[in-house]
Amino acid sequence: MTKFRDKTVLITGGASGIGKLMGRKLLEKGASKLIIWDINPEFLHKTTEEFSELGYKVFPYELDVANTEMVIATGELVKKGSWKSRYSDKQRWGCCGQRV
């Protein structure tokens, strides 16, 4: 997993279960940022808070990956780096509830 050091990682379904475990493991192994795509806003919030309290940079997006239009629109935001300006260290949860 050393190839993830200083990389930005995106995990779908990353707010719970295996996705959450993989996200945490990649952060522990040196990933610099974790982008989480998940359909469950409650789990997104809890996971973001949990990982942020540990000092990790986490950027949550609420979306349904079965919705192609949502995936494309959110992917474009991430690809353009729009996620960087939507969060600050004090307010990481700022846009999570927004649907694209």
N, C-alpha and C positions, 0 to 999 in steps of 0.2 A: 504493500500500500504506500510505499514511499513516493510513488509517482504523483500522489495527491498533495504533497507538501507545497504550501504557498499557492494552491490552486483554489478556484471557486468551484464549488460542487453544487449541482442541482439534483434534488431527490424528489420524485413524485411519490405521494403517499408517505411523506417523511415526518408526519406529525404523530405517528403512532406505530406500534409493532416493529417489524423488521426494518422499515424505512427509517424510523426514529433511531433504532439501534445502529444502523449503518451510518446515519448522519453524525451521530455522536462519535462513533469510532473514527470516522474520517477527520473530524475536528481534532480529536485526540492525537491522531497521526500527523497533524500539521496542516490540514486544509485551512486556508485563510478566511473563507466565507462559505456559509451554507445557505443555499436558496431552497426553501421548502415549498412545494406545491401540494396542497391537500384540500379536500372538499369539506373537512370538518373544522369550522372556525374555533370551536372550543378547544380541540386538541392542538390546533395551530397556536393559539394563544398560550396554552400551558407549556408546550414544547419550546416556543420562542422565549418565554420568560425563564424557563429552566436553563436553557443553554446560554442565554445572555447573562444570567447570574453567575455562570461559570467563566465569563469573560469572552465568550465566543461571539462572532459576528454572524447573526442569523437574520435572513430576510424572507418572511413568510408571504405567500400569496394564496388566497382562497380561490380555488377553481376546480372544476370538474374536468378531469383529463379525458373523459369520454366525449366532451364537447369540443370538437375540432376547432371551431372559431375561437373559443376561449383560450385554447392552448396556443394557437397561432398568435393571437393578440398579446397574450402574456409573454410568450417567447420573444416577440419583437421588443417589448419593453425591457426585458432582461438583456437581450442582445445589444440594444442601444445603450445599455448602462443606466437606464432610467431609474432602476432600483436604487442606485447610489444616492440620488438626491431626494428620495422619498423617505429616508430614515435619517435619524440623528442618533447619537449615542444615548440621548435622554429619552427618545421616543421611537423605539424600534417597531412598535405596533401600529404606527400611524396609518398605513394604507391597507393593512391586512384584510379588513372587512370590506374593502372596495372590490366590487366585481368588475372585471374588465369587459 
